[in-house]
Amino acid sequence: MYWILKALWVQASGADQSMLFNSFSFLLFFPVVCLLYFWLSKQKSRLILLLVSSCFFYGFFIPQYLLILFLVIGIDFYAGKKIETTTNEKKRKLFLTFSLVANVSILFFFKYYNFTVENINHIIGFFHWNLSISALKIILPIGLSFHTFQSMSYVFEVYKKRFPAEKSILHYSVYVLYFPQLVAGPIERPQNIFPQLHQFHPFDYERCVAGLYLVTQGLFKKSVIADSLAPLANTIFSHPLSFGLVPTLSGVIAFTFQIYCDFSGYSDIARGISKILGIELMINFNKPYFANSMSDFWRRWHISLSTWFRDYLYIPLGGNRTSRSRTFFNLMLVFILSGFWHGANWTFLSWGALHGLFLILELSILKNMKFDHWPKVLSRFYVLILVSTTWVFFRANSMDDALGIFSSVFRSPYLGFDLIKKYQMIEALILIFFLVMFEFLDSKKNIHEWVRSLFWIPRWTIYWTVAIIFLFAAQFTGNQFIYFQF
């Protein structure tokens, strides 16, 4: 039945077989869900609709992998109930361990098995042993790291007695499968989502307007800015040895702003469509490129992930309440694991390790240089340089490619400049300039509220200007969001 519905849907929409926020399929999907949602008068009926809609949404990618989600739901729902009702502390830890092992095993098998096998085979080859382990043809389930971590946060909170175990399997299933944030977060805590799932949310015009603003903002970041910067970044990172310093820097800067607009754009859209339905998701980005330090950057970037690692790993390890050397060890471990969370590749491990190293240097050296008193422009420029440097490892296809990017300083500065389309560089500069200006002004005054307070003529002039920019600059080709691979 599912395959028939999907075939009819794809044929009707004329779209590819994907359900992305920036696809025509989603443009048809969400209004239908929204109308049915507000038409239903009972919360249970709405939850059933959200569950069915979420399964349909996720099934557009690889429907068979819904079974993995159902398995995770069943394990953690059962573990949560047992942890709450069991008084024996050893048994509570046993159920917690059962849940964590199950979640980590699923994540390891699909995301890290082939990486592990590849590195074991390298070691075997180094010692010339007559042995090899076969890799498996595994397709990584979309957003596996996100919904695995969200499930684990529920079990952690129940174990710590900070949140009661959910009694309804329907509510818990929607918590894990909720389609706005299913594949790329934010990684929500049960304290935020479950009370909202138990509450009936009537239609609210002002709330919907605010939600549509977030959706528009997110689509602008993704389809106008990120997708326009992508060709320049892709050109440089696809052939890292073909370019000198100047074109290489342009590609690195393009990716620095591409990934921000791509991921924060997804988060804006997720928050927007969820707000329309009456469910508030946490803010996942807070102008990270205006950070004054690397620690400040991680208070602003991917907030749901950084707080997850802080609360469930860094603090249990002792955080900064231990010796100086142990604090540095905790930081490095957390960021290496954060890098590994993003992908099974040495490039991601290097990305995480560099962030850990920069934070350690900040705490041990820059602190003595009165770093906190530096001018804001200087400290923000320093953070942007370090963050852009680490993005090289994040974007590079291999460690060799990353080193090839850095080796551009030893080549002729303008080598390969003729291979870059000049309009892409001009377009990138214009888009980055307007993004920075928008973020700066929004940090001073909420632009959405300011625009809505204007007289109707300037207000609608701004609306039509944005619409025209969308019409001529947006790329609604269903380009996948970068973080979908995690």
C-alpha positions as CSV (number, residue, x, y, z in Angstrom):
1,M,0.0,0.0,0.0
2,Y,2.8,2.4,0.9
3,W,4.5,1.9,-2.5
4,I,1.3,2.6,-4.3
5,L,0.7,5.8,-2.4
6,K,4.3,6.9,-3.0
7,A,4.2,6.2,-6.7
8,L,1.0,8.2,-7.0
9,W,2.5,11.0,-5.0
10,V,5.7,11.2,-7.0
11,Q,3.7,11.0,-10.3
12,A,1.3,13.8,-9.1
13,S,4.1,16.1,-7.9
14,G,6.5,15.4,-10.8
15,A,9.2,15.4,-8.1
16,D,12.1,13.0,-7.4
17,Q,11.6,10.4,-4.8
18,S,12.7,12.5,-1.8
19,M,10.9,14.5,0.8
20,L,13.1,17.5,1.5
21,F,11.9,20.8,2.9
22,N,13.0,22.5,-0.3
23,S,11.3,20.0,-2.6
24,F,8.0,20.2,-4.4
25,S,6.9,17.0,-2.7
26,F,7.1,18.7,0.7
27,L,5.2,21.7,-0.7
28,L,2.3,19.4,-1.3
29,F,2.8,17.3,1.8
30,F,2.8,19.9,4.6
31,P,-0.3,21.9,3.7
32,V,-2.3,18.6,3.6
33,V,-0.9,17.6,7.0
34,C,-1.6,21.1,8.4
35,L,-5.2,21.2,7.2
36,L,-6.0,17.8,8.6
37,Y,-4.1,18.6,11.9
38,F,-6.3,21.7,12.6
39,W,-9.4,20.0,11.4
40,L,-9.1,17.2,14.0
41,S,-10.6,18.1,17.3
42,K,-9.0,15.5,19.6
43,Q,-5.3,15.4,20.6
44,K,-5.0,11.6,20.2
45,S,-6.3,11.9,16.6
46,R,-3.7,14.6,15.9
47,L,-0.9,12.4,17.3
48,I,-2.0,9.5,15.1
49,L,-1.9,11.9,12.1
50,L,1.6,13.1,13.1
51,L,2.8,9.6,13.5
52,V,1.4,8.4,10.1
53,S,2.7,11.6,8.4
54,S,6.2,11.2,10.0
55,C,6.3,7.6,8.8
56,F,5.3,8.7,5.3
57,F,7.8,11.6,5.4
58,Y,10.7,9.3,6.5
59,G,9.6,6.5,4.2
60,F,10.3,8.7,1.2
61,F,14.0,8.2,1.8
62,I,14.3,4.4,2.5
63,P,11.0,3.0,3.8
64,Q,12.7,-0.2,5.1
65,Y,14.7,1.8,7.6
66,L,11.4,2.7,9.4
67,L,11.9,-0.7,11.0
68,I,15.1,0.6,12.7
69,L,13.2,3.5,14.2
70,F,10.4,1.2,15.4
71,L,13.1,-1.1,17.0
72,V,14.7,1.9,18.8
73,I,11.3,3.1,19.9
74,G,10.4,-0.3,21.3
75,I,13.7,-0.7,23.2
76,D,13.8,2.7,24.7
77,F,10.1,2.9,25.6
78,Y,10.4,-0.5,27.4
79,A,13.7,0.5,29.1
80,G,12.3,3.8,30.3
81,K,9.3,2.1,32.0
82,K,11.5,-0.5,33.6
83,I,14.0,2.1,34.9
84,E,11.2,4.1,36.5
85,T,9.4,1.2,38.1
86,T,12.4,-0.7,39.3
87,T,13.7,0.2,42.8
88,N,16.9,-1.9,42.7
89,E,19.7,0.4,41.5
90,K,21.7,-2.4,39.9
91,K,18.6,-3.4,37.8
92,R,18.0,0.3,36.9
93,K,21.6,0.5,35.6
94,L,21.1,-2.8,33.8
95,F,18.1,-1.5,31.9
96,L,20.0,1.8,31.2
97,T,22.9,-0.2,29.9
98,F,20.6,-2.4,27.8
99,S,19.1,0.7,26.1
100,L,22.5,2.4,25.5
101,V,24.1,-0.7,24.1
102,A,21.2,-1.3,21.8
103,N,21.3,2.3,20.5
104,V,25.0,2.5,20.1
105,S,25.1,-1.0,18.4
106,I,22.6,0.1,15.8
107,L,24.5,3.4,15.3
108,F,27.9,1.5,15.1
109,F,26.6,-1.1,12.6
110,F,25.2,1.3,10.1
111,K,27.6,4.2,10.5
112,Y,31.0,2.9,11.7
113,Y,31.2,-0.8,10.8
114,N,32.8,-0.3,7.4
115,F,35.1,2.4,8.7
116,T,36.3,0.0,11.4
117,V,36.8,-2.8,8.9
118,E,38.7,-0.5,6.6
119,N,41.1,0.5,9.3
120,I,41.5,-3.1,10.6
121,N,42.4,-4.2,7.0
122,H,45.0,-1.4,6.8
123,I,46.6,-2.7,10.0
124,I,46.5,-6.3,8.7
125,G,48.0,-5.1,5.4
126,F,50.8,-3.2,7.2
127,F,51.8,-6.4,9.0
128,H,51.4,-8.5,5.8
129,W,49.0,-10.9,7.5
130,N,47.1,-13.3,5.2
131,L,43.7,-12.1,6.4
132,S,41.0,-9.6,5.4
133,I,37.6,-8.6,6.6
134,S,34.8,-7.9,4.1
135,A,33.0,-4.6,4.2
136,L,29.2,-4.6,3.9
137,K,27.1,-2.7,1.4
138,I,25.2,-0.5,3.9
139,I,23.3,2.6,3.2
140,L,23.3,4.9,6.2
141,P,19.8,5.7,7.4
142,I,18.9,9.3,7.1
143,G,19.4,11.2,10.4
144,L,20.3,8.1,12.3
145,S,22.7,10.0,14.7
146,F,20.0,12.6,15.5
147,H,17.1,10.3,16.5
148,T,19.5,7.9,18.2
149,F,20.8,10.7,20.5
150,Q,17.3,12.0,21.1
151,S,16.2,8.5,22.2
152,M,19.2,8.2,24.5
153,S,18.5,11.6,26.0
154,Y,15.0,10.4,27.0
155,V,16.5,7.3,28.8
156,F,19.1,9.4,30.5
157,E,16.5,11.8,31.8
158,V,14.3,9.0,33.1
159,Y,17.3,7.3,34.8
160,K,18.4,10.6,36.5
161,K,14.8,11.0,37.7
162,R,14.6,14.4,36.0
163,F,11.6,13.2,33.8
164,P,9.0,10.6,34.3
165,A,8.7,7.7,31.9
166,E,6.1,8.2,29.2
167,K,3.1,5.9,29.6
168,S,1.8,6.2,26.1
169,I,3.6,4.5,23.2
170,L,1.8,6.8,20.8
171,H,3.3,9.9,22.5
172,Y,6.7,8.4,22.7
173,S,6.6,7.3,19.0
174,V,5.8,10.9,17.9
175,Y,8.6,12.2,20.1
176,V,11.1,10.1,18.2
177,L,9.5,10.2,14.7
178,Y,8.3,13.9,14.7
179,F,8.9,14.7,11.1
180,P,10.0,18.4,11.3
181,Q,13.2,17.5,13.3
182,L,13.4,13.8,12.5
183,V,16.4,13.8,10.1
184,A,18.5,16.7,11.2
185,G,17.4,17.9,14.6
186,P,17.5,19.8,16.8
187,I,18.1,17.0,19.3
188,E,15.2,17.6,21.7
189,R,14.9,16.8,25.4
190,P,11.8,15.1,26.7
191,Q,11.1,18.0,29.0
192,N,10.4,20.3,26.1
193,I,8.5,18.0,23.7
194,F,6.3,15.7,25.8
195,P,4.3,18.4,27.6
196,Q,3.5,20.0,24.2
197,L,2.4,16.6,22.8
198,H,0.0,16.2,25.6
199,Q,-1.5,19.7,25.0
200,F,-4.1,20.6,22.4
201,H,-3.0,23.5,20.2
202,P,-5.8,25.4,18.4
203,F,-5.1,27.4,15.3
204,D,-3.4,30.7,16.0
205,Y,-2.9,33.2,13.2
206,E,-0.1,35.1,14.8
207,R,1.8,31.9,15.6
208,C,1.4,30.8,12.0
209,V,2.7,34.1,10.7
210,A,5.8,33.7,13.0
211,G,6.2,30.1,11.8
212,L,6.0,31.1,8.1
213,Y,8.6,33.8,8.7
214,L,11.0,31.2,10.1
215,V,10.2,28.9,7.1
216,T,10.9,31.8,4.7
217,Q,14.1,32.7,6.5
218,G,15.3,29.1,6.4
219,L,14.4,28.6,2.7
220,F,16.3,31.8,1.9
221,K,19.4,30.7,3.7
222,K,19.3,27.2,2.1
223,S,18.0,27.8,-1.5
224,V,19.3,31.3,-2.1
225,I,22.6,31.5,-0.1
226,A,23.8,28.0,0.7
227,D,23.0,26.4,-2.7
228,S,24.5,29.5,-4.5
229,L,27.7,29.1,-2.6
230,A,27.9,25.4,-3.1
231,P,29.3,25.4,-6.7
232,L,32.3,27.5,-5.7
233,A,33.1,25.4,-2.7
234,N,32.6,22.2,-4.6
235,T,34.9,23.3,-7.4
236,I,37.8,24.0,-4.9
237,F,37.3,20.9,-2.7
238,S,36.9,18.6,-5.6
239,H,40.3,19.5,-7.0
240,P,42.4,20.8,-4.0
241,L,45.7,20.5,-5.8
242,S,44.6,22.6,-8.8
243,F,44.3,25.9,-7.1
244,G,46.6,28.5,-5.5
245,L,45.9,30.4,-2.3
246,V,43.5,33.1,-3.6
247,P,40.9,30.7,-5.2
248,T,41.4,28.2,-2.4
249,L,40.5,30.9,0.2
250,S,37.4,31.8,-1.8
251,G,36.3,28.2,-1.7
252,V,37.0,27.8,2.0
253,I,35.1,31.0,2.8
254,A,32.2,29.9,0.5
255,F,31.9,26.6,2.4
256,T,32.2,28.4,5.8
257,F,29.0,30.3,5.0
258,Q,27.4,27.5,3.0
259,I,27.3,25.0,5.9
260,Y,26.0,27.6,8.3
261,C,23.2,28.7,6.0
262,D,22.5,25.1,5.0
263,F,22.2,23.7,8.6
264,S,20.7,26.8,10.3
265,G,18.3,27.1,7.4
266,Y,17.1,23.5,8.0
267,S,16.7,24.4,11.7
268,D,14.7,27.5,10.9
269,I,12.4,25.6,8.6
270,A,12.0,22.8,11.2
271,R,11.2,25.3,13.9
272,G,8.8,27.2,11.6
273,I,6.7,24.3,10.5
274,S,6.6,23.0,14.0
275,K,5.6,26.4,15.4
276,I,2.7,26.4,12.9
277,L,1.5,23.2,14.5
278,G,1.9,24.7,17.9
279,I,5.0,22.8,19.0
280,E,8.0,24.9,19.9
281,L,11.4,23.4,19.1
282,M,14.6,24.7,20.7
283,I,16.8,27.3,19.0
284,N,19.7,25.5,17.5
285,F,21.8,28.4,16.2
286,N,22.4,31.9,17.7
287,K,24.6,33.8,15.2
288,P,27.7,31.6,15.8
289,Y,30.0,33.6,13.5
290,F,29.6,36.6,15.9
291,A,31.2,34.5,18.7
292,N,34.0,36.2,20.7
293,S,35.7,32.9,21.6
294,M,35.7,29.3,20.6
295,S,33.8,28.4,23.8
296,D,31.3,31.1,22.8
297,F,31.1,29.6,19.3
298,W,30.0,26.3,20.8
299,R,27.3,28.0,22.9
300,R,25.9,29.3,19.6
301,W,26.5,26.5,17.0
302,H,24.4,23.3,16.9
303,I,23.3,24.1,20.5
304,S,21.3,20.9,20.8
305,L,24.4,18.7,20.1
306,S,26.8,20.7,22.2
307,T,24.5,20.7,25.2
308,W,23.9,17.0,24.7
309,F,27.6,16.2,25.0
310,R,28.0,18.7,27.9
311,D,25.1,17.2,29.9
312,Y,25.6,13.5,29.2
313,L,29.4,13.2,28.8
314,Y,31.4,16.2,29.8
315,I,29.8,16.8,33.2
316,P,29.6,13.1,34.1
317,L,33.3,12.9,33.4
318,G,33.9,15.7,35.9
319,G,33.7,18.7,33.5
320,N,35.9,21.5,34.7
321,R,35.5,20.6,38.4
322,T,38.6,18.3,38.2
323,S,42.3,19.0,37.8
324,R,43.5,21.2,34.9
325,S,44.9,18.2,33.0
326,R,41.7,16.1,33.5
327,T,39.6,19.1,32.3
328,F,41.7,19.3,29.2
329,F,41.4,15.5,28.7
330,N,37.6,15.7,29.1
331,L,37.4,18.5,26.5
332,M,39.5,16.7,24.0
333,L,37.6,13.4,24.4
334,V,34.2,15.2,24.0
335,F,35.2,17.0,20.8
336,I,36.9,13.9,19.3
337,L,33.6,12.0,19.9
338,S,31.7,15.0,18.6
339,G,33.7,14.8,15.4
340,F,33.2,11.0,15.2
341,W,29.5,11.6,15.7
342,H,29.4,13.6,12.5
343,G,31.0,10.9,10.3
344,A,33.1,7.8,10.1
345,N,36.2,9.4,8.6
346,W,39.5,10.7,9.9
347,T,38.6,14.1,8.6
348,F,35.8,14.4,11.1
349,L,38.0,13.2,13.9
350,S,40.6,15.8,13.0
351,W,37.9,18.5,12.9
352,G,36.7,17.6,16.4
353,A,40.3,17.3,17.7
354,L,41.2,20.7,16.4
355,H,38.2,22.3,18.1
356,G,39.2,20.5,21.4
357,L,42.8,21.8,20.9
358,F,41.7,25.4,20.3
359,L,39.5,25.3,23.4
360,I,42.4,24.0,25.5
361,L,44.8,26.7,24.1
362,E,42.1,29.3,24.8
363,L,41.9,28.2,28.5
364,S,45.6,27.7,29.0
365,I,47.3,30.4,27.0
366,L,44.9,33.1,25.7
367,K,43.3,33.4,29.1
368,N,46.7,34.7,30.4
369,M,46.8,37.2,27.5
370,K,43.5,38.8,28.7
371,F,41.7,37.4,25.7
372,D,38.4,38.5,27.2
373,H,39.4,42.1,26.9
374,W,40.3,42.0,23.2
375,P,38.2,44.3,20.9
376,K,35.1,42.5,19.6
377,V,36.2,42.9,15.9
378,L,39.5,41.3,16.6
379,S,38.1,38.4,18.7
380,R,35.4,37.6,16.2
381,F,37.9,37.7,13.4
382,Y,40.1,35.3,15.3
383,V,37.2,32.9,15.9
384,L,36.1,33.0,12.2
385,I,39.7,32.2,11.1
386,L,39.9,29.2,13.4
387,V,36.4,27.9,12.5
388,S,37.1,28.3,8.8
389,T,40.3,26.4,9.2
390,T,38.6,23.5,10.8
391,W,35.9,23.4,8.2
392,V,38.5,22.4,5.7
393,F,38.7,19.0,7.4
394,F,35.0,18.8,7.7
395,R,34.4,19.3,4.0
396,A,37.4,17.5,2.5
397,N,36.8,14.0,1.1
398,S,40.0,12.7,2.7
399,M,42.9,13.7,4.8
400,D,45.0,14.0,1.6
401,D,42.5,16.4,0.2
402,A,42.5,18.5,3.4
403,L,46.3,18.7,3.3
404,G,46.1,19.6,-0.4
405,I,43.9,22.6,0.5
406,F,46.4,23.8,3.1
407,S,49.4,23.3,0.7
408,S,47.9,26.0,-1.6
409,V,50.1,28.5,0.3
410,F,53.1,26.9,-1.4
411,R,51.6,27.3,-4.9
412,S,51.3,30.3,-7.1
413,P,48.6,32.5,-5.5
414,Y,46.4,32.7,-8.5
415,L,46.9,29.2,-9.8
416,G,43.6,27.9,-11.2
417,F,41.9,31.3,-10.9
418,D,40.8,31.0,-14.6
419,L,39.0,27.8,-13.8
420,I,36.6,29.5,-11.5
421,K,33.5,31.2,-12.9
422,K,33.9,34.9,-11.9
423,Y,30.2,35.5,-11.4
424,Q,30.3,32.8,-8.7
425,M,32.9,34.7,-6.7
426,I,31.0,38.0,-7.1
427,E,27.7,36.3,-6.2
428,A,29.4,34.7,-3.1
429,L,30.7,38.1,-1.9
430,I,27.3,39.8,-2.3
431,L,25.4,37.0,-0.6
432,I,27.9,36.8,2.3
433,F,27.8,40.6,2.8
434,F,24.0,40.7,3.0
435,L,23.9,37.7,5.3
436,V,26.4,39.3,7.7
437,M,24.4,42.6,7.6
438,F,21.1,40.8,8.2
439,E,22.6,38.9,11.2
440,F,24.1,42.0,12.6
441,L,20.9,44.0,12.3
442,D,18.9,41.1,13.7
443,S,21.2,41.0,16.7
444,K,20.3,44.6,17.4
445,K,16.6,44.4,16.8
446,N,14.3,41.6,15.8
447,I,13.9,42.2,12.0
448,H,10.7,40.2,11.8
449,E,9.0,42.4,14.4
450,W,10.5,45.5,12.9
451,V,9.2,44.7,9.4
452,R,5.7,43.9,10.8
453,S,5.6,47.3,12.6
454,L,6.2,49.3,9.4
455,F,3.6,51.1,7.4
456,W,2.0,48.8,4.8
457,I,3.8,50.4,1.8
458,P,7.4,49.8,3.0
459,R,6.4,46.5,4.5
460,W,4.9,45.1,1.3
461,T,7.9,46.5,-0.6
462,I,10.2,44.4,1.5
463,Y,7.9,41.3,1.0
464,W,7.9,41.7,-2.7
465,T,11.6,42.3,-2.9
466,V,12.3,39.1,-1.0
467,A,9.8,37.3,-3.3
468,I,11.6,38.6,-6.4
469,I,15.0,37.5,-5.0
470,F,13.5,34.1,-4.4
471,L,12.2,34.0,-8.0
472,F,15.5,34.8,-9.6
473,A,18.1,33.4,-7.2
474,A,16.5,30.5,-5.3
475,Q,17.4,27.0,-6.4
476,F,14.5,24.7,-5.7
477,T,16.1,21.6,-7.2
478,G,15.8,19.5,-4.1
479,N,19.5,19.9,-3.1
480,Q,20.0,17.7,0.0
481,F,20.8,19.4,3.3
482,I,24.4,18.7,4.3
483,Y,23.5,17.4,7.7
484,F,21.2,14.7,6.3
485,Q,24.3,12.5,5.9
486,F,24.7,12.4,9.7
